[in-house]
Amino acid sequence: MKVLAHHIYEYKKGLRQLILHTLHSKYRFEAEARLRLAGIDFLTRQVSPEKINIFFGAKECIEVMKHIGDKPFNEYTPEEDFILGVLLGYDKIQECNRYLRLCEKQNVLKKIA
């Protein structure tokens, strides 16, 4: 829960617009209560019986995550994976390279004539 408090601090200071926080599911209601109390939009996804992911941050980012849907990360399309990485604030060039690798791996990279 200390890491959650730090993530909330980073969001409130404007360091990130979207945060992905993974924790044991027994802390779900406590974590959601903290986010509600702080007035932060969030989305909770069950990863396994013992683990959850909580996305929290800007309302627009949460809406995008809702649109992507509730599926495991390994089932994301290259585009969805790219969007998530950019929203989480990962390096854009690294995300571009990751996107191209995923497209190549899935044989969806379009040839430019």
BATI-181422 format. One line per field, with one value per atom (N, C-alpha, C, O): x, y, z; residue in one letter; atom name; chain. Coordinates in steps of 0.2 Angstrom, whole numbers, plus 5000, padded with zeros to 4 digits. Layout:
// BATI-181422
east [X_...]
north [Y_...]
up [Z_...]
residuo [A_...]
atomo [CA_...]
cadena [A_...]
***
This chain:
// BATI-181422
east [5004_5000_5004_5002_5011_5015_5017_5017_5017_5018_5012_5013_5006_5000_5000_4999_5002_5002_5007_5006_5013_5018_5015_5016_5012_5009_5003_5003_4999_4995_4998_4996_5003_5007_5010_5010_5013_5015_5010_5011_5004_4999_4996_4996_4996_4994_4999_4997_5005_5010_5011_5015_5007_5007_5013_5014_5016_5021_5019_5022_5013_5010_5003_4999_5000_4993_4989_4983_4993_4990_4995_5001_4992_4996_4993_4987_4997_4995_4998_5005_4994_4996_4994_4988_4998_4997_4997_5002_4992_4993_4988_4984_4989_4985_4978_4976_4974_4967_4964_4958_4967_4964_4964_4961_4968_4969_4964_4965_4960_4956_4952_4952_4948_4943_4947_4944_4952_4956_4959_4959_4962_4965_4960_4961_4954_4949_4946_4944_4945_4943_4948_4946_4954_4959_4959_4959_4958_4957_4951_4951_4945_4939_4940_4938_4943_4944_4948_4947_4953_4957_4954_4957_4948_4944_4948_4948_4951_4954_4950_4948_4950_4946_4950_4957_4947_4951_4947_4941_4950_4948_4951_4957_4947_4951_4949_4944_4955_4954_4957_4963_4953_4956_4961_4959_4967_4972_4972_4972_4971_4970_4966_4965_4965_4961_4965_4961_4971_4975_4978_4981_4977_4980_4976_4972_4976_4972_4977_4982_4975_4978_4973_4967_4975_4971_4975_4980_4971_4973_4970_4964_4974_4971_4974_4980_4970_4973_4968_4962_4970_4965_4959_4960_4954_4947_4948_4946_4951_4952_4956_4954_4961_4965_4961_4962_4957_4953_4948_4947_4945_4940_4943_4940_4950_4953_4954_4953_4956_4957_4950_4950_4945_4938_4937_4934_4939_4937_4941_4939_4948_4952_4949_4949_4946_4942_4946_4952_4943_4945_4948_4945_4955_4958_4965_4968_4968_4975_4980_4978_4985_4990_4992_4994_4993_4996_4991_4993_4985_4980_4979_4975_4983_4982_4985_4989_4981_4984_4990_4991_4995_5000_4998_5002_4993_4990_4988_4990_4985_4982_4988_4989_4993_4999_5003_5006_5003_5007_5003_5006_4997_4993_4994_4995_4994_4995_5002_5002_5007_5014_5014_5017_5011_5012_5008_5010_5002_4998_5001_5001_5005_5009_5015_5019_5017_5023_5029_5034_5029_5035_5038_5035_5045_5048_5045_5044_5044_5040_5044_5041_5050_5054_5055_5054_5055_5055_5048_5048_5043_5036_5035_5032_5038_5038_5042_5039_5048_5051_5048_5048_5045_5041_5035_5033_5031_5026_5028_5024_5033_5036_5038_5036_5041_5042_5036_5036_5031_5025_5021_5019_5021_5018_5022_5019_5029_5033_5031_5031_5031_5030_5023_5022_5018_5011_5010_5005_5016_5015_5010_5006_5010_5005_5008_5005_5015_5018_5017_5019_5015_5013_5019_5023_5020_5025_5024_5018_5028_5027_5031_5037_5028_5031_5034_5037]
north [4994_5000_5006_5012_5006_5012_5014_5020_5009_5010_5014_5018_5011_5015_5022_5026_5023_5030_5034_5040_5031_5035_5036_5041_5031_5032_5038_5042_5038_5043_5050_5055_5050_5057_5059_5064_5054_5055_5058_5063_5055_5057_5064_5069_5066_5072_5078_5083_5076_5081_5082_5086_5078_5079_5075_5076_5070_5067_5061_5060_5059_5054_5055_5058_5053_5054_5048_5048_5042_5035_5031_5031_5028_5023_5016_5016_5011_5004_5002_5001_5000_4997_4990_4989_4986_4979_4977_4979_4974_4972_4966_4964_4963_4957_4959_4965_4955_4956_4958_4961_4955_4957_4964_4966_4968_4975_4979_4985_4976_4979_4985_4991_4983_4988_4994_5000_4993_4998_5003_5009_5000_5004_5008_5014_5005_5008_5014_5019_5013_5018_5024_5030_5022_5028_5032_5038_5029_5032_5037_5042_5034_5037_5044_5049_5043_5048_5054_5060_5052_5056_5060_5064_5057_5060_5058_5062_5052_5050_5044_5039_5045_5040_5034_5034_5028_5022_5016_5017_5011_5005_4999_4999_4994_4988_4982_4981_4978_4972_4966_4967_4961_4955_4951_4950_4950_4947_4939_4935_4937_4931_4931_4936_4925_4925_4929_4932_4930_4933_4940_4943_4942_4948_4952_4950_4959_4964_4969_4971_4972_4978_4984_4983_4989_4995_5001_5003_5003_5008_5015_5015_5020_5026_5032_5032_5037_5044_5048_5048_5051_5056_5052_5046_5055_5052_5049_5044_5053_5052_5045_5041_5044_5038_5032_5027_5033_5028_5026_5020_5031_5029_5025_5020_5027_5023_5016_5011_5015_5008_5004_4998_5007_5004_5002_4996_5006_5005_4999_4994_4998_4992_4986_4981_4986_4980_4977_4978_4972_4968_4961_4956_4961_4956_4956_4961_4950_4950_4954_4954_4956_4960_4956_4959_4950_4946_4945_4943_4947_4947_4954_4954_4959_4965_4965_4962_4969_4970_4974_4978_4974_4979_4986_4990_4988_4995_4996_5002_4992_4992_4993_4996_4988_4988_4995_4997_4998_5004_5010_5014_5010_5015_5014_5019_5008_5007_5010_5014_5008_5010_5018_5021_5021_5028_5032_5036_5029_5032_5031_5035_5026_5025_5029_5029_5032_5037_5034_5036_5028_5024_5028_5032_5027_5030_5029_5023_5035_5034_5030_5026_5031_5028_5020_5016_5019_5011_5008_5003_5012_5010_5009_5004_5013_5013_5006_5002_5005_4999_4993_4988_4993_4987_4986_4980_4991_4991_4987_4983_4990_4987_4979_4975_4978_4970_4966_4961_4969_4965_4964_4959_4969_4969_4964_4959_4964_4959_4952_4947_4951_4945_4942_4936_4946_4944_4945_4944_4946_4947_4952_4951_4957_4963_4969_4974_4969_4975_4976_4972_4982_4983_4985_4989_4983_4984_4991_4992_4996_5002_5001_5000_5003_5002_5008_5009]
up [5000_5000_5000_4998_5002_5002_4995_4993_4990_4983_4980_4976_4982_4980_4982_4978_4988_4991_4987_4985_4985_4981_4974_4971_4971_4964_4964_4960_4970_4970_4971_4967_4974_4975_4968_4966_4964_4957_4953_4949_4953_4949_4951_4947_4957_4960_4958_4957_4958_4956_4948_4946_4945_4937_4934_4928_4937_4934_4929_4925_4930_4926_4925_4930_4919_4918_4919_4921_4919_4920_4923_4922_4928_4932_4932_4933_4932_4932_4939_4939_4944_4950_4951_4950_4952_4953_4961_4964_4963_4970_4972_4968_4978_4980_4980_4983_4978_4978_4985_4985_4990_4997_4999_5003_4995_4996_4991_4991_4987_4982_4985_4983_4990_4993_4996_4996_5000_5003_4998_4998_4992_4987_4983_4982_4982_4979_4983_4981_4989_4994_4994_4994_4994_4994_4988_4988_4982_4976_4976_4973_4978_4979_4983_4981_4989_4993_4990_4992_4986_4983_4977_4974_4975_4969_4962_4958_4962_4956_4953_4956_4946_4942_4942_4942_4942_4942_4938_4937_4936_4933_4936_4936_4939_4942_4938_4935_4937_4933_4937_4939_4937_4940_4936_4930_4938_4934_4936_4931_4942_4944_4951_4953_4954_4960_4966_4970_4965_4970_4968_4972_4962_4960_4956_4952_4957_4953_4950_4952_4944_4942_4943_4941_4945_4945_4941_4942_4936_4932_4935_4937_4936_4939_4936_4934_4936_4933_4929_4932_4924_4920_4918_4915_4918_4916_4909_4907_4904_4897_4896_4892_4900_4900_4902_4899_4907_4910_4905_4904_4901_4896_4890_4888_4889_4883_4886_4882_4892_4895_4895_4893_4896_4896_4889_4888_4884_4877_4875_4871_4877_4875_4878_4874_4884_4886_4891_4893_4894_4900_4897_4896_4895_4892_4895_4896_4895_4897_4892_4886_4895_4891_4885_4880_4886_4880_4874_4869_4875_4870_4867_4862_4869_4866_4859_4857_4854_4848_4848_4853_4843_4843_4845_4848_4842_4843_4850_4853_4853_4860_4865_4869_4863_4867_4867_4872_4861_4860_4864_4867_4863_4867_4874_4877_4877_4884_4886_4891_4882_4884_4884_4888_4879_4878_4884_4887_4886_4891_4898_4902_4899_4905_4905_4910_4900_4900_4898_4899_4895_4893_4887_4884_4886_4881_4874_4872_4871_4864_4859_4855_4859_4853_4855_4851_4861_4863_4862_4860_4863_4861_4854_4852_4850_4843_4840_4836_4843_4842_4844_4840_4850_4852_4847_4846_4845_4841_4834_4832_4832_4825_4826_4822_4832_4833_4834_4831_4837_4838_4831_4830_4827_4821_4817_4813_4817_4813_4815_4811_4822_4825_4823_4821_4822_4820_4813_4810_4809_4802_4799_4794_4803_4801_4799_4798_4799_4797_4789_4785_4787_4780_4777_4779_4771_4766_4763_4760_4763_4760_4753_4753_4748_4741_4739_4734]
residuo [M_M_M_M_K_K_K_K_V_V_V_V_L_L_L_L_A_A_A_A_H_H_H_H_H_H_H_H_I_I_I_I_Y_Y_Y_Y_E_E_E_E_Y_Y_Y_Y_K_K_K_K_K_K_K_K_G_G_G_G_L_L_L_L_R_R_R_R_Q_Q_Q_Q_L_L_L_L_I_I_I_I_L_L_L_L_H_H_H_H_T_T_T_T_L_L_L_L_H_H_H_H_S_S_S_S_K_K_K_K_Y_Y_Y_Y_R_R_R_R_F_F_F_F_E_E_E_E_A_A_A_A_E_E_E_E_A_A_A_A_R_R_R_R_L_L_L_L_R_R_R_R_L_L_L_L_A_A_A_A_G_G_G_G_I_I_I_I_D_D_D_D_F_F_F_F_L_L_L_L_T_T_T_T_R_R_R_R_Q_Q_Q_Q_V_V_V_V_S_S_S_S_P_P_P_P_E_E_E_E_K_K_K_K_I_I_I_I_N_N_N_N_I_I_I_I_F_F_F_F_F_F_F_F_G_G_G_G_A_A_A_A_K_K_K_K_E_E_E_E_C_C_C_C_I_I_I_I_E_E_E_E_V_V_V_V_M_M_M_M_K_K_K_K_H_H_H_H_I_I_I_I_G_G_G_G_D_D_D_D_K_K_K_K_P_P_P_P_F_F_F_F_N_N_N_N_E_E_E_E_Y_Y_Y_Y_T_T_T_T_P_P_P_P_E_E_E_E_E_E_E_E_D_D_D_D_F_F_F_F_I_I_I_I_L_L_L_L_G_G_G_G_V_V_V_V_L_L_L_L_L_L_L_L_G_G_G_G_Y_Y_Y_Y_D_D_D_D_K_K_K_K_I_I_I_I_Q_Q_Q_Q_E_E_E_E_C_C_C_C_N_N_N_N_R_R_R_R_Y_Y_Y_Y_L_L_L_L_R_R_R_R_L_L_L_L_C_C_C_C_E_E_E_E_K_K_K_K_Q_Q_Q_Q_N_N_N_N_V_V_V_V_L_L_L_L_K_K_K_K_K_K_K_K_I_I_I_I_A_A_A_A]
atomo [N_CA_C_O_N_CA_C_O_N_CA_C_O_N_CA_C_O_N_CA_C_O_N_CA_C_O_N_CA_C_O_N_CA_C_O_N_CA_C_O_N_CA_C_O_N_CA_C_O_N_CA_C_O_N_CA_C_O_N_CA_C_O_N_CA_C_O_N_CA_C_O_N_CA_C_O_N_CA_C_O_N_CA_C_O_N_CA_C_O_N_CA_C_O_N_CA_C_O_N_CA_C_O_N_CA_C_O_N_CA_C_O_N_CA_C_O_N_CA_C_O_N_CA_C_O_N_CA_C_O_N_CA_C_O_N_CA_C_O_N_CA_C_O_N_CA_C_O_N_CA_C_O_N_CA_C_O_N_CA_C_O_N_CA_C_O_N_CA_C_O_N_CA_C_O_N_CA_C_O_N_CA_C_O_N_CA_C_O_N_CA_C_O_N_CA_C_O_N_CA_C_O_N_CA_C_O_N_CA_C_O_N_CA_C_O_N_CA_C_O_N_CA_C_O_N_CA_C_O_N_CA_C_O_N_CA_C_O_N_CA_C_O_N_CA_C_O_N_CA_C_O_N_CA_C_O_N_CA_C_O_N_CA_C_O_N_CA_C_O_N_CA_C_O_N_CA_C_O_N_CA_C_O_N_CA_C_O_N_CA_C_O_N_CA_C_O_N_CA_C_O_N_CA_C_O_N_CA_C_O_N_CA_C_O_N_CA_C_O_N_CA_C_O_N_CA_C_O_N_CA_C_O_N_CA_C_O_N_CA_C_O_N_CA_C_O_N_CA_C_O_N_CA_C_O_N_CA_C_O_N_CA_C_O_N_CA_C_O_N_CA_C_O_N_CA_C_O_N_CA_C_O_N_CA_C_O_N_CA_C_O_N_CA_C_O_N_CA_C_O_N_CA_C_O_N_CA_C_O_N_CA_C_O_N_CA_C_O_N_CA_C_O_N_CA_C_O_N_CA_C_O_N_CA_C_O_N_CA_C_O_N_CA_C_O_N_CA_C_O_N_CA_C_O_N_CA_C_O_N_CA_C_O_N_CA_C_O_N_CA_C_O_N_CA_C_O_N_CA_C_O_N_CA_C_O_N_CA_C_O_N_CA_C_O_N_CA_C_O_N_CA_C_O_N_CA_C_O]
cadena [A_A_A_A_A_A_A_A_A_A_A_A_A_A_A_A_A_A_A_A_A_A_A_A_A_A_A_A_A_A_A_A_A_A_A_A_A_A_A_A_A_A_A_A_A_A_A_A_A_A_A_A_A_A_A_A_A_A_A_A_A_A_A_A_A_A_A_A_A_A_A_A_A_A_A_A_A_A_A_A_A_A_A_A_A_A_A_A_A_A_A_A_A_A_A_A_A_A_A_A_A_A_A_A_A_A_A_A_A_A_A_A_A_A_A_A_A_A_A_A_A_A_A_A_A_A_A_A_A_A_A_A_A_A_A_A_A_A_A_A_A_A_A_A_A_A_A_A_A_A_A_A_A_A_A_A_A_A_A_A_A_A_A_A_A_A_A_A_A_A_A_A_A_A_A_A_A_A_A_A_A_A_A_A_A_A_A_A_A_A_A_A_A_A_A_A_A_A_A_A_A_A_A_A_A_A_A_A_A_A_A_A_A_A_A_A_A_A_A_A_A_A_A_A_A_A_A_A_A_A_A_A_A_A_A_A_A_A_A_A_A_A_A_A_A_A_A_A_A_A_A_A_A_A_A_A_A_A_A_A_A_A_A_A_A_A_A_A_A_A_A_A_A_A_A_A_A_A_A_A_A_A_A_A_A_A_A_A_A_A_A_A_A_A_A_A_A_A_A_A_A_A_A_A_A_A_A_A_A_A_A_A_A_A_A_A_A_A_A_A_A_A_A_A_A_A_A_A_A_A_A_A_A_A_A_A_A_A_A_A_A_A_A_A_A_A_A_A_A_A_A_A_A_A_A_A_A_A_A_A_A_A_A_A_A_A_A_A_A_A_A_A_A_A_A_A_A_A_A_A_A_A_A_A_A_A_A_A_A_A_A_A_A_A_A_A_A_A_A_A_A_A_A_A_A_A_A_A_A_A_A_A_A_A_A_A_A_A_A_A_A_A_A_A_A_A_A_A_A_A_A_A_A_A_A_A_A_A_A_A_A_A_A_A_A_A_A_A_A_A_A_A]
***
